[in-house]
Amino acid sequence: MQRRQKRYLLAIIAAWLILVALPTAKPIRSALTWPLYQHHPDASGELAYVMADGYAYLERLRAAADLYHMHQVKQIYILNEQETAGYNFQLRRSQTKAEVAVAYLGFLGVPSDVINTVNASTSALFGSLTESQAMAAALPDGVGRVVVVTSAPHTRRSLLCFRRSLPTGIQSQVYSASEPIKSAELSGSIWLEYVKLIVYFVAA
């Protein structure tokens, strides 16, 4: 009986190490992210769309600004999020998330006349798909290529959404805001991204 109890205890410890302890290490989490990751470093097009929301939004905006300054895109599109993002003491009023994003891009040297907003009512379940459909509906004339900017764990799913949403003949590429190991999203639930990818693959 004692031997059987020891086996159970060792099995519990091994399961805890594999499922809980090891995935908290950055290199392990980064390795788990790689199957979710796609990145086109030379991505270019008439516009870049920055996937919205999340605590990694700023890193995506920085990546979009880089694309603009490297002359790989001419216009930047963001979601017109109207949720309050805090009080601005200089303006003496609260700002929306979209206003904060525009201001941050301006701080990064992106002119306001190349920043555009897209209106969409995103759902919690299919937010990425809703964004891609809204961008497809708002697509200006003469666009042949769209660059999707997002965080490493979301790249494959976001690209899937855009490729299924954009009209035939319009190409899409994905540009990761950072390598997986450097992504702010690395602290999120990696397993949930696999579930989302499967759901989007079937339902998108």
C-alpha positions as CSV (number, residue, x, y, z in Angstrom):
1,M,0.0,0.0,0.0
2,Q,2.8,2.3,0.9
3,R,4.5,1.7,-2.5
4,R,1.2,2.5,-4.3
5,Q,0.8,5.7,-2.4
6,K,4.4,6.7,-3.3
7,R,3.6,6.1,-6.9
8,Y,0.5,8.3,-6.7
9,L,2.5,11.0,-5.0
10,L,5.2,10.9,-7.6
11,A,2.6,10.9,-10.4
12,I,1.0,14.0,-8.8
13,I,4.4,15.8,-8.4
14,A,5.3,14.9,-12.1
15,A,2.0,16.2,-13.3
16,W,2.4,19.4,-11.3
17,L,5.9,19.9,-12.7
18,I,4.8,19.3,-16.3
19,L,1.4,21.2,-16.3
20,V,2.1,24.0,-13.8
21,A,5.8,24.6,-12.9
22,L,7.5,24.1,-16.3
23,P,5.0,26.3,-18.3
24,T,5.8,29.2,-16.0
25,A,9.4,29.4,-17.4
26,K,9.8,31.9,-20.2
27,P,11.7,29.6,-22.5
28,I,9.1,26.8,-22.1
29,R,6.2,29.2,-22.7
30,S,8.0,30.7,-25.7
31,A,8.5,27.2,-27.2
32,L,4.8,26.4,-26.6
33,T,3.9,29.6,-28.5
34,W,5.9,28.7,-31.7
35,P,3.2,26.6,-33.4
36,L,0.9,29.6,-33.0
37,Y,3.4,32.0,-34.5
38,Q,3.7,33.4,-38.0
39,H,5.8,36.4,-39.0
40,H,6.6,38.1,-42.3
41,P,9.5,40.4,-41.5
42,D,9.4,42.0,-45.0
43,A,5.6,42.5,-44.9
44,S,4.5,45.5,-46.9
45,G,1.3,47.0,-48.2
46,E,-0.8,50.0,-48.6
47,L,-2.0,49.8,-45.0
48,A,-1.4,48.1,-41.7
49,Y,-4.2,47.1,-39.4
50,V,-3.3,46.9,-35.7
51,M,-5.3,44.2,-33.8
52,A,-7.0,45.9,-30.8
53,D,-7.3,45.4,-27.1
54,G,-5.2,43.5,-24.5
55,Y,-2.3,44.5,-22.4
56,A,0.0,44.0,-25.5
57,Y,-1.7,46.7,-27.5
58,L,1.2,49.2,-27.1
59,E,3.8,46.8,-28.4
60,R,1.6,46.3,-31.5
61,L,1.3,50.1,-32.0
62,R,5.1,50.4,-31.8
63,A,5.5,47.7,-34.4
64,A,3.0,49.5,-36.7
65,A,4.9,52.7,-36.2
66,D,8.1,50.9,-37.2
67,L,6.5,49.6,-40.4
68,Y,5.4,53.1,-41.3
69,H,8.9,54.6,-40.7
70,M,10.5,51.8,-42.6
71,H,8.2,52.7,-45.6
72,Q,6.6,49.2,-45.6
73,V,3.1,50.7,-45.1
74,K,1.6,54.1,-45.9
75,Q,-1.5,54.1,-43.7
76,I,-2.3,52.7,-40.2
77,Y,-5.8,51.5,-39.2
78,I,-6.9,50.9,-35.6
79,L,-10.2,49.9,-34.1
80,N,-12.3,52.9,-33.0
81,E,-12.6,51.7,-29.4
82,Q,-14.8,54.1,-27.4
83,E,-14.2,52.7,-23.9
84,T,-12.7,55.2,-21.5
85,A,-8.9,54.8,-21.1
86,G,-8.3,57.3,-18.3
87,Y,-8.3,61.0,-17.6
88,N,-6.0,63.3,-19.5
89,F,-5.0,66.3,-17.3
90,Q,-3.8,68.4,-20.2
91,L,-7.0,68.0,-22.2
92,R,-9.0,68.1,-18.9
93,R,-11.2,65.2,-20.0
94,S,-11.3,61.5,-20.2
95,Q,-10.0,59.9,-23.4
96,T,-11.2,56.8,-25.3
97,K,-8.9,53.9,-26.1
98,A,-8.8,55.0,-29.7
99,E,-7.7,58.5,-28.8
100,V,-4.9,57.2,-26.6
101,A,-3.8,54.9,-29.4
102,V,-3.7,57.8,-31.9
103,A,-1.8,60.0,-29.4
104,Y,0.7,57.1,-28.8
105,L,1.3,56.7,-32.5
106,G,1.8,60.5,-32.7
107,F,4.4,60.2,-29.9
108,L,6.1,57.6,-32.0
109,G,6.3,60.0,-35.0
110,V,3.4,58.8,-37.0
111,P,1.5,61.8,-38.6
112,S,-2.2,62.0,-37.6
113,D,-3.3,62.1,-41.3
114,V,-2.1,58.5,-41.9
115,I,-4.0,57.1,-38.9
116,N,-7.5,55.8,-39.5
117,T,-10.1,54.2,-37.4
118,V,-12.5,51.3,-38.1
119,N,-15.8,50.9,-36.4
120,A,-16.8,47.5,-35.2
121,S,-18.7,45.9,-32.4
122,T,-16.3,43.2,-31.2
123,S,-17.7,40.1,-29.4
124,A,-15.7,38.4,-26.7
125,L,-15.7,35.1,-28.6
126,F,-15.0,36.2,-32.1
127,G,-13.4,39.6,-31.7
128,S,-10.5,39.0,-34.1
129,L,-13.0,37.8,-36.8
130,T,-15.2,40.9,-36.3
131,E,-12.2,43.2,-36.6
132,S,-11.1,41.5,-39.9
133,Q,-14.6,41.8,-41.3
134,A,-14.9,45.5,-40.3
135,M,-11.5,46.2,-41.9
136,A,-12.6,44.4,-45.1
137,A,-15.8,46.5,-45.2
138,A,-13.8,49.7,-44.7
139,L,-11.1,48.9,-47.2
140,P,-10.3,52.0,-49.3
141,D,-10.0,51.7,-53.1
142,G,-6.7,50.7,-54.6
143,V,-5.6,48.4,-51.8
144,G,-3.9,45.2,-52.9
145,R,-2.1,44.2,-49.7
146,V,-2.9,44.5,-46.0
147,V,-0.4,43.9,-43.2
148,V,-1.9,42.6,-39.9
149,V,0.0,43.6,-36.8
150,T,-0.5,41.7,-33.6
151,S,1.3,39.9,-30.8
152,A,3.2,36.6,-31.4
153,P,0.6,34.1,-29.9
154,H,-2.2,35.7,-32.0
155,T,-0.5,35.9,-35.3
156,R,-1.7,32.6,-36.9
157,R,-5.3,33.2,-35.8
158,S,-5.4,36.8,-36.9
159,L,-3.9,36.0,-40.3
160,L,-6.5,33.2,-40.7
161,C,-9.3,35.7,-40.0
162,F,-8.0,38.3,-42.5
163,R,-7.4,35.8,-45.3
164,R,-11.0,34.6,-44.9
165,S,-12.5,38.1,-44.6
166,L,-10.7,40.1,-47.2
167,P,-12.1,40.2,-50.8
168,T,-10.6,37.8,-53.3
169,G,-7.4,39.2,-54.8
170,I,-6.3,41.2,-51.8
171,Q,-3.3,39.7,-50.1
172,S,-2.7,39.7,-46.4
173,Q,0.5,39.2,-44.4
174,V,1.1,39.2,-40.6
175,Y,3.7,41.1,-38.8
176,S,4.5,40.1,-35.2
177,A,5.1,42.9,-32.7
178,S,8.0,40.9,-31.2
179,E,9.5,37.4,-31.0
180,P,7.5,35.0,-28.8
181,I,9.9,35.1,-25.9
182,K,9.7,39.0,-25.8
183,S,6.0,39.3,-26.2
184,A,3.9,40.9,-23.5
185,E,1.3,38.2,-24.3
186,L,3.7,35.5,-23.0
187,S,2.1,35.9,-19.5
188,G,-1.3,35.0,-20.9
189,S,-3.0,31.6,-21.2
190,I,-1.2,29.8,-24.1
191,W,-3.5,26.8,-24.0
192,L,-6.5,29.1,-24.6
193,E,-4.9,30.4,-27.8
194,Y,-4.8,26.8,-29.1
195,V,-8.5,26.4,-28.3
196,K,-9.3,29.8,-30.0
197,L,-7.3,28.8,-33.1
198,I,-9.2,25.6,-33.5
199,V,-12.6,27.3,-33.0
200,Y,-11.7,30.0,-35.5
201,F,-10.5,27.5,-38.0
202,V,-13.8,25.7,-37.9
203,A,-16.2,28.8,-37.5
204,A,-14.4,31.7,-39.2
